[in-house]
């Protein structure tokens, strides 16, 4: 009896250990909405560029997007496939997986976060705005303004390298409309193009020759139709300047995400010769905590938790500024 009992307990212990070692949690993708890609935000003045791109549509590392009990969200591998073999869109400039490619080990050129460095997902409808046709404007799709068209079903994959979860969403286009999702649609609340005037923007300069460790001198400022300009007289000193606008400030509404876009150009022929610059967003009113999130497409997403009486003002160093909510 004793001998049999010992053997039974040993087998049970071995079986339990085996289950524990072989068990792993798969990622769980949350409620990702359908994506609506507009082209209105990439128009310049009266020129319809027909550029269907939704920058920073969703955050692939956000807790509402995905969760994994034993792998950090920033370590997960993301990829996608379209419902058919056509290649009609890219996410973060990456194409869909080919038939035999494994979402648990996506090729480097098709992993959407670029090895954990780019978590905001940008959707570009290449069937409508093909990079080979650049520069814009792209061909007119021939749809009536406000028409939702071009629906593509895609499958998103999130993998920890061993297990994966997937979710199907639909990607739409909207002619002459703003980017949005099935959960919310953006509306434009302010637009400046500076074609006729500075539209209330004023040039501010700063000169602190005794600043330490890097003294600044005042940048030159200029205005010509459609452009607010800042200039650095040479490339051996540090210069500071800004254009500031309080005209048509944007009242803050609670639980809204505000997105502002700037078009910035330079008269220098090469990137190495162009001045570096920063775009700043500030608030007036009650004190608050503001996070400005840079993205590769020069967008800034501003998230706030503050009283609804606050307003947003902008420092402009660009050709145009457009804000949506």
Buried (B, 14 or more C-beta within 10 A) or exposed (E): EEEEEEEEEEEEEEEEEEEEEEEEEBBEBEEBBBBBBBBBBBBBEEEBBBBBBBBBBBBBBEEEBBBBEEBEBEEBBBBBBBEEEEEBBBBBBBBBBEEEBEBBEBEEEBBBBBEBEBBBBBBBBBBBBEEEEEEBBBEEBEBEEEBEEBEBEBBBBBBBEEBBBBBEBBBBBBBBBBBBBEEEBBEEBBBBBBEEEBBEBBBBBEEEEEEEEEEBBBBBBEBEEBBBBBEBEEEEEEBBBBBBBEEBBBEBEEEEEBBBBBBEEEEEEEEEEBEEBEBEBEBEBEEEEBEBEEBEBBBBBBEBEBEEEBEBBBBBBBBBBBBBB
